Amino acid sequence: MKSGERPKQVRGLRQESRRFRLLVIVVGFFLVSLTFVVISKPEAILFNLNGKLPVDQAPTSILIKQKVNSPPVTSRKTSTDALPGGDPRVVDDEADVRPKGTKGEEESRVLSEPDPTSGMTELTPNKDGGGRKSDEETLGGGRGDGEWKGKEEERGHAAEKHKVTLPTVSNYTIHDTEDAENAKQDDGTSSDLQGSRPLCDFSNFRANVCEMRGDVKIHPNATSIMFMEPAGSQRDELWKIKPYPRKGDEFCLSHITELTVKSSKVAPECTRYHDVPAVIFSLTGYTGNLFHDFTDVMVPLFTTASEFNGEVQFLITDMALWWTIKYHTVLQKLSKYPIIDFSKDDQVHCFKHVIVGLHAYMEFTIDSSKAPHNYSMVDFNRFMRGAYSLGRDTVTVLGELPKVKPRLLIIKRHRTRMFLNLDEIIAMAEELGFEVVIDEANVSSDISKFARLVNTVDVMMGVHGAGLTNCVFLPQNATLIQIVPWGGLEWVSRTDFGNPAELMGLHYKQYSISVDESSLTEQYPRDHEIFKNPIAFHKHGFDFIRQTFMDKQNVKLDCKRFRPILLEALDNLNP
């Protein structure tokens, strides 16, 4: 062996020894770390914050891309039972979504553009046939497959078919069993007050409503309402809702702020605690028109909130301050608390009971068979009279006060659907024994003052229009007379005012004018199709109907033909 080779070999052996020891250390560290991960679950330590995070660190959503492959729901179960595999679903509250495709398909689906003629939203496969695209697209699509099995099953499972599940941190990283005491609220009651009920009900054709009982956190900055899952819960739901009862009206809902309702185990810390329930609704929509003020907000709000006897907090999205000022008397009767402007609030509000959206049914009506506590339009009529402290609960029977004449209110219009022979109508009514009052209800009217006037009359009449909405202030057994313009408007007239009036306990008479009573004879020849078959013009859509038969038509009432209607109204005042 040459001089110098032995020291080199010694150094080489020492280096190989050090590398071996380093390798042993690395392998040992890896095994120890793996054991720690399996046994200790450090990710649970990271996220298990008892459902609390600072406001600025709270996640708004966690989206995990998966393929959708769900059979149709055949029974009403808990969220996890109804959704095999925990696959995420997203639903748009603007329209019902009908599943398409064959059983066993494994393709992601996204929402296509709604059909403007039907108001329905269809589902179509992704063009690439692959998984979901972006997170934003994920928020707009996704439905399971299955057959559509008829209307009865559709109604029975509508909520389940629209339900959304969203994989969250809790699904994939938190598996520790918490102590049973953590499932109790401070008052000792179970925090799982929701039970197995879905957070939202999208089965109503008119309005979507979410209702949660338990630990609920409202974070306006994130436009989200979070239902905090109790210990051991497997609930994973995400819903998109616009809290204004015009479901399917794409134009109207395009102006409404969309809210996210979801179950979660991670949420921002509360900054304000409330001991009363919350009701969240929007004011943008079609408000400003008297009829829509009532059919879209007042009646649904009464139906939803009156059971709380004022002990309820209103949170309003898309706030309209002028509207709340105009109807402050009614709002203060329904809630004892200052309104929270949802869009300008930066707090995290905590409630034990939250309702998002308003219960609504047909136009300007309450379906007492479905409404909470079986509220009816009779209850609403009584409530409105009470809210404005109106003196008359029922009409005065003829003869009880011999010197008092029955009062007739004629709603006068100045721009459209005007009475062209108002003086003649007044003279006829006075001849029959009425004391006639003429007034007009418009946007700028003092609603409290007008309500007091309406409550003093026994009969109210007017051409189809928003002014007839004031029938809510009439005393019981009063008569509402609606004059229907020419144009095949009988059905919409009865729907908007006839049915609601009768459901309020009022007498209702509908008078359809003849061709000779319409000002349209001055615009079209008498042999025009508009007089022969007005229904045929309805195919042109509501804008055409409004412009032709409403905005451009006035009425010259045939007093001889109309006289029997007023005589019937007088008969209604007899004992």
Residue, then its C-alpha position, 0 to 999 in steps of 0.5 A: m500500500k502506497s504512502g497516503e492511501r491508508p489515511k484516505q481510506v480511513r477518511g472515506l470510512r468515516q464519511e460513509s459512517r456519518r452518512f449512514r448515521l444521518l440516514v438512520i436519523v432521517v428515517g427515524f424522524f420520518l417514522v416518528s412523524l408518521t406515527f404522530v400524524v396517525i395518532s395525534k392528527p395535528e391538523a385537528i389541532l390547527f382547525n379545532l377552534n371550537g367553531k371560532l376564528p377572528v372575524d378577518q380570518a374566517p373562511t367564507s367557503i372551502l370548495i373541493k372539486q368532486k364528480v357528481n354521481s348521486p341517485p334520486v332521493t327516495s325518502r326524507k332522511t338526514s343530510t348525510d343519508a340523503l347524499p351518498g358519498g357526501d358529494p357537493r351540490v349547489v342550487d340556484d334559488e331562482a328556479d326549480v332544477r330538474p335532474k337530467g341524465t341516466k343513472g350511473e353517469e359520472e360527470s360534473r354538471v353546471l347550470s345553463e342559462p334559465d329558459p326565459t319562457s318557463g322560468m325553469t333552470e336546466l342542467t347540462p353536462n360540462k362540455d369537456g366531460g370532466g370535473r368542475k371548472s372554477d370555484e365560481e362556476t362550482l357555486g352556480g351548478g351541480r346536481g345529482d342524477g335520477e328520474w323525475k317521478g311526478k308532482e306528488e313525489e316532487r313536492g314531497h322531496a323538493a327540499e332534498k332535491h334542492k339541498v346543497t352540500l359543501p365539503t368543509v374543513s370539518n369533513y376532511t380534517i376533524h374527526d375527534t369525538e368531542d365531549a358530550e358537554n360541548a353539545k350543550q348550550d349555556d342554558g343546558t339545552s341541546s344545541d342540535l335544535q335543528g334535528s335532521r331538518p334541512l336548513c332551507d325549504f325550496s319547495n314553494f313556487r313563490a318563495n324560498v325560506c331558510e330556518m335555523r334553530g341552534d347556534v347561528k352566526i350572521h356575518p354581513n360582510a361575507t353575506s353569509i349565515m352560518f349554522m354551527e354544527p353540533a358535536g358529531s354532526q355530519r350535516d354539510e349544507l350550502w344554499k344560495i338564496k335571494p330573500y325576496p318572494r319573486k322566485g323565478d322572476e329573473f329580472c327582479l331577482s337580478h337586483i337582490t343581494e344573494l346570501t349564502v346559508k351553510s352549515s359549518k364548524v368554523a366561523p368568526e367569533c360573535t361580536r353581538y349576541h341577540d336573545v330574540p329570533a332574526v328575520i332577514f329579507s330584502l326591500t329592492g325588488y318591485t317595492g315602491n308600487l303600493f300593490h308590490d309593497f303589500t304582496d311582496v313584503m307586508v303580507p309575507l312579513f306579517t306571515t313570517a314575523s307576527e308570531f313573535n309578538g314584536e320580539v324579533q330582529f329584522l335584518i334588511t338587505d338592499m335597504a330602502l330607507w324611504w320605504t322603512i320610513k313610509y311603513h314605520t308604523v307597521l314595522q314597529k308593530l312587528s318588531k320592537y328593535p331597530i332595523i339592522d341594515f345588512s349591507k352596512d353592518d360589519q358585526v358578527h351577530c349570533f342568534k338561536h333562531v334565524i329565518v332567511g326569506l319570507h313566507a309567501y304564497m299566491e299574490f296578495t294572499i296567505d295560504s292558511s293551510k301552509a302559513p305558520h300558526n295558520y295565519s289568514m288574510v282575516d288576521f292580516n286585515r285585523f292586524m293592519r287595522g290595529a297597527y294604524s289604530l283604526g276605529r271601525d272593525t265592521v261596517t254599520v248595518l243600514g238602519e242602525l243609525p238612521k241619519v248616517k248614509p253609507r259611504l262610498l269611496i271612489i279611487k280616482r286616477h289621474r294618468t291611466r284608467m281614469f273615469l271619464n264620466l266621474d260626475e255622472i257616477i257620483a250623481m248616480a251613487e248619491e241618488l241611490g243614497f250613498e255619501v260619496v268620497i273621492d280620493e287617490a292613493n299614490v306613492s306620496s300619499d300619507i298611508s296613515k291618513f289614507a288608511r283612516l279614510v278607507n276605514t270610514v267607508d262601507v264600499m270602495m270602488g276603482v278601476h284595476g290598479a294598485g290603489l285597490t290595495n287599500c282594501v286592507f284597511l276596510p272594516q269587515n263585511a265592507t264591499l270592494i268593487q273592481i272595474v276591469p278594463w277591456g282586454g281579457l283582464e278578468w283573471v288577473s283582476r280576480t287574482d290580484f284583488g278579488n280573491p284577497a278581498e274575499l279571504m279578508g272577509l270582505h264582499y267582492k264585486q267585479y265589473s267588466i266593462s264593455v267595448d262601448e265603455s272603453s276609450l280604445t274605441e277612439q284608437y282602433p276601428r270597431d272591427h279591429e281584432i283587439f275588440k273581437n279577440p283581445i285574448a289573442f294579444h296576450k301572446h305578446g307578453f305582459d309589457f304589451i298587455r300593460q301598455t295597450f290595455m292598462d296604460k292607454q285605456n280609460v273608462k266611461l262607465d255605463c251608469k245604467r249597466f253599472r247601477p245593479i252593482l251598487l244596489e248589491a253593495l247596499d244589500n250587503l249592508n242590510p242585516 
